[in-house]
Amino acid sequence: MTRDANLKVRVKSAKGRKLSSTRWLERQLNDPFVRDANRLGYRSRAAFKILEIHEKFNIFQPGQCVLDLGAAPGGWSQIAAQYINKGQQRGQVLAVDILPINSLSEVDSMQLDIFQEDSLDLIKAKLIKPEADIILSDMAPSTTGHKSTDHLRIIALLENALDVTENLLVDGGVFVGKVFRGGTESDILNRMKIKFQNVKHIKPKSSRANSTELYVVGLNYKK
């Protein structure tokens, strides 16, 4: 591992390491959000995305019940817990993922595939309120490298997150979900515009410059 004149870390190829792995490692080492996440104890650089979304739309309030879908490794849940637990006002963050989530302070977690038939009942049983005040979804599928296929997969995840939202979000609640630009996301936005008073979208500064991801924010859910 070396540094060039601009202080950029360059990773030397190693025997048995694929070129793609070398490039990924180099990108991680040069990513200021990765460094800051490590310094601040966040589970992932994605924590800065939800921080920026909150700063723009003020989505978190003390005492709220937050459902975080696709939560692993837990960066979004960490940030939510910081904002909803203030003084005597204590809320709940329920982090759900098909992968296991290591224990986080002031975060409840469950390993669950939200596509399974009884997922809504299992989630509802773990919430401390009848309905969540906020539902977050940073879910992303395993990528194939085929852009149209990957786009359809992320749309399917977002549609499922909206199905959960229409069953478990309180009237006046907030939804935040990830989508990738690809030409078919307009159907998702149209669906959200029916169910939310305001629908916004944002590409946080912590999203990688070459990524097509953006986040849709639904404000004031209408039952």
N, C-alpha and C positions, 0 to 999 in steps of 0.2 A: 504494500500500500504506500503510495507516494502522494505528494502535494505539488500541483503545478504553481506557476508564478502568481496565479490569481487565488491561491489558497484552496483550490478545488481538490478534493480527495479523488485520486485515481486508484482503482483496484487492479492489481496485476492478475492476469489469468492464472489459475491454479489447475493442476492436473486433476481431472475428474469433474471440474466445475464447468457447467455449460455457460456459453457466452451470455445467454439471457439472465442467468443467475448472477454473473459478474456485473452486468449492467444494472440489475435490480439493487445489488448491494451498493454499488457506486451511487445510485440515485438516492438511496436511503441515507448514506453517509453525508451527502451534500444537501439534504433537505432541511431547511431551518425549522420547519414545523415538527419534523421528527425529533430534532435535537431539543426543541422547546418542550415537546411532550415528555421526553425522557427526563428533562430537568425538573418539570413540574409534577411528575408522577402520574401523568395521564396514561391510560391504557393504549391510546392510539392518537395519531395526528388528527383523526376525525373529530376529536374533541373541539378543535378550533373551529370546525365548520358549524357545529351547533351553537357554540359561543357567539359566532358572528350572526347567526340567524336570530338568536335571542336578543342581541344588541340592536338589531334592526327592527324586530317585531314585538319585543317584550313579551315573549310567550310564557315564561315561567313566573309563578307567583307562589309565595309560601302556603303550605298546606294542600297543594294540589296532589292529585293522583295521576301519575304518568306511566303509560304503557310504552315500552321501548321494544319494538319488533326488530329481529335481526341484530340483537344488541352486542353480540360478541365482537371484540373482547371486552367492551364495556365503557368506551370513551364517552359516548353520549349519556349513558346512565350516570356516570360520575358527575358530569356537569349539571344534569337535571337535579341530582340529589343535593348539590351545593345550593341551588336556588330555592328548592321547595321546602327545605328544612332550615328555618330561621327562628332562633329563639324558642318560644313556646309553641310555635306553629310547626307541626311535623306532618309531612305528607308521605307519599309512597311512590317509589320507583319500582316497577315490575319489569325486569329485563328478561326477554324471551328470545331464545335462539335454538336452532336445530343442533348447534354445537354447545358443549359445556362452557359455562362462564365461571371463571375463578371468583371466589368470594370478594365482594366489594362492600365497603362501609356504607350503611344506610341504603342498600339496594337489595331487593328481593329478586331472586332469579329462578327460572325454570327452563329445563331443556325440553323443547317441544317443537314439532313440525306443525306450523300453522295451517298446512294443507290437510292435516288429518281431520277426520270427520268430527271428532269431539273437542277440537282445539278451543272453540269459543267457550264451551262449558268449563273446561279446565282453567282457562285464563280468568273467567269471571269468578270462579271459586277462590282465586288467589288475590283478587283485588279487594282493598279495604272499603271501597265505595261501590255502589251498584254499577257505576259507569266511570270511565276515565275522563279526566279533564283535558288531557293531551295524549295523542297517540303519535309516536315517532316511528319512522321506518327508514333505516339506512341499509335495508337489505339489498344484496347484490348476488347474482348467481355466479357459479363457476363459469369463467369465460371460455369460449371455444376458439376465439380468434377470428370468427366469422361475424362481422359487424351486425348484419341483419338478424342473425340467430340470437346473438347476445342481446340485442335491443328488444326482441320479442320476449326473451326470458325476463328481463328487468321489468318490462311492462306487465307481465303475468304476476310477478311478485307485488308490484304496486297495486294492481287490481285486487289481489288477495288482501293486501293491507287495507284497502278501502272497504272491502267486504267486512273486515273486522271492525273498522271504524263505524260503519253504518249500524253495527250491532252493539258496540260498546262505548261510543263516544257520547258524552253528555251534551245536551243542548247548549249551544254557545261555545263549544269546545274548539280545540285547535288540532290540526293534523299537519305533520311535516313528512314528506316522502321524497325519496331519490328517484330520478328518472334520467335517462340518457337521450339526448337529441338524436332522432332517427326517422322522424316523419310520421310516426303513428301515435306519438304522445298526445296529439290534439284530442283524441277520444277521451283520454284520462282527464285532461283539463276541462273538457266540456262536462264530464260527469261531476267533477268537483264543483264547477260553477253552479250546478243545480243544488248541491247540498251545502255549500258554504256561501256566506254573505260576501266574502272577499277571497280571491285566490291570487296569490303573488308567486313569483318565482325569483330565485336568486342563485348565482354561482359564487360561492364564498371564495375569498382570496386564497384560502388554504386548499381549495381544489387544485389539482395539478393543471398547469397551463394547457397541456395537450389532451386533457380529459374532456369528453363531451357531457359529463354529468352536470346536472343542475338540480336544485331542490324546489319542490312546489310546497307552498304554505297555504293551507286552508284556514281561514279565520272565521269565527262565529258560525259554528255548525248549526244547520237547521234540521230539526227532527222531522 
